[in-house]
Amino acid sequence: MRELLTEQDVELLNIYAEYNMKVQPTAEATHYNRRTIYRILESIRRRVGYDPQEFRGLFMILQTLEKEGARGR
């Protein structure tokens, strides 16, 4: 899965998880617009097959990245 995500994607997912999957605090922490966060999350969903906007999807993505040693936090 690591090859499907950029470093920025991984960092965004970590921040998104840290802020309990809330877009507004994630946007403030990353200095992105809320709509940009939604676009990035949708792009990640299309690339990896799990929806990071759902708890199960985010968990599966982060768990896989951790197993691959790419989570970074």
C-alpha positions, 0 to 999 in steps of 0.5 A: 500500500505504501507505494500508492500513497505519498508522504503527504498522504501518510502525514495527512492520514496521521493528522486526520486520525489524531483529530478523531477523523474531523475534517475542520481541525485537520484542515487547520492543522495542515493549513489546507481548505476543508474541501482539499482535505475531502478531495485528498481523502477521496483520492486515497480511497480510489487508490487504496480501496479503503475509505479513510472517511470511515473508521474501518477504512482508516484503521485498515490503511493505518494498520497496513502502513504500520506493518509496512513500517511507513506510518511515521508517527 
